[in-house]
Amino acid sequence: MIQPGVICRGESIALRRADPRPQERQGKMVFRSLRFGKPGPIFIIGSYRSATSALTWAMGQHPNVFPLEETHFLYKLSVDLEYLYRIGSAQGEHSLLGLAGYTPREFREHFGQTVHDLVTDAKKRIAKNAVSAARRNASLISDNVKLTRGRFQPKRRWVDGTPENSHYVLPLLRMFPDARFIHVLRNPKRVATSLMNFSTMGATDYAEEEAYRTWYRLVHNSALAEQALGPKTVMRLDHEELVTSPEHALRKCLEFAGERFHPHCLLPLREKLNSSRYDDPGDCSIETNLQSEKPWIREAFELFKRLSQGLPVINGDRSTALRHMKRSMDEYVRGLRPETNERLAAENLALRQDNETLQARLKRLESPMSIVEWGPQEVMAGAPFNPQPNGSNALWIRTRHAAFDTVASLNDVPLATTVHPGGDLVTIEVPPALTAMAGPMALTLRSMTYEESTPPVNFTIHGSDIVDSSDVVAL
């Protein structure tokens, strides 16, 4: 295998002999930047289930393009660099970045070059691991999908098909100024149906609303990048074109990326890569789905119709779209500040506590506290009942759903209360003075936490040994 970064003689001759047409000038610029060692990655963006993986592997069969598995760390790094530069240069000349005079662009591109070097080093490791895996499992070998095809393949560039990159095109472009982005646009119903049948390939099925809203977010941000950055940086590829005219589609993609077409790029499209299995999704037309009763379907197809008609994703020109992208990135950067995280954490904790309280109150409304029975019901004035070691008397109350902080009262006098586990038994200590005189009593239970009280249960403290049963109020 050729060493990464070394231009083989055959490739150099091919480049010198080329006579690019006028529309290939953009590609010529990319070739020139690559000769000077600047990274020129290709990012495939768009929604999940839109053949982003298939196109990644197709372009990765090109002699000068290495296919990557999804990176995920890269988009996070690209946007975090904005915050890291701010805190790293905030002290001016009293900081490393300030004293060295690094500009934000130099700082970002330095990390872009470092990532490129990492990928260059990883190619050898990936190839070695792939050979080992193929030896263990021959079913992994495919003539249509390979990391490299022969010795004379410089693979100076790489292609990343991580769909989440769709949300971070601007910071990725700042990190890799020569990067190119290809947005694969697929019918939202076909994407949603595939996501809703994700379990057929070992993943978790999406709910319908989640599937459509996922498509919407990824496609909206991809289309916003198209509008903001222009066709020299972001191109759109219709999924149907990739399916029905793969060679024409790949020629367009490679020309846009600054590479000449190679027939090997068609090979992966002979196979189904990461495809979920499902029945016919039904009517996928824009007209029918715009009439759907479900707002998430209508919203997705309104966006799909707008893009299919060649309209911008938002009203306004490129500068308007770019402001939207910058604002989203600035909001993310603000979210990285320690004080922001502390505030959000405190707000989140308060919201969780409020939610728990509201949930508990709702449960109390559905199952309110009540008194089932109590005893002893025959209490004589001045006579002890259930005497306690501290000299007080005791009442027991059989309850339903007594809260942990329940307090019992007799004639509005709060008493020492014990709530037993399960909330079905409450015992209270009654001072002898409270029952020394005959007369009516009202027993209530109250929870301060849930702001809940039981209706009063009325009974009588009798003044003689003869108890009139009519004085005892049945529960």
Protein Blocks (a to p, Z undefined) as FASTA:
>chain_A
ZZehiacfklmmmmmmpccdfklmmmmmmmmmmmnopacddddeddehilmmmmmmmmmm
pmkbccdddfklmmmmmmmmmmmmmmmmmnommbfklmnopafklmmmmmmmmmmmmmmm
mmmmmmmmmmmmmmmmmklpcfkbcfbecjklnklaccdfbfklmmmmmmmmmmmmmbcc
ddddddfklmmmmmmmmmmnopacddfklmmmmmmmmmmmmmmmmmmnopmlpccddfkl
mmmmmmlmmmmmmmmnopacdfklmmmmmpcehiacdddebjabfklmmmpcblklmmmm
mmmmmmmnopafbgcdfklmmmmmmmmmmmmmmmmpmklmmmmmmmmmmmmmmmmmmmmm
mmmmmmccddfbdcdfbdcehiaehiafkopacdddddehiafklccdeehiacddddde
hilaccddddfklmmpgcddddddddfklopacddddddddfbfbdcfklpccZZ
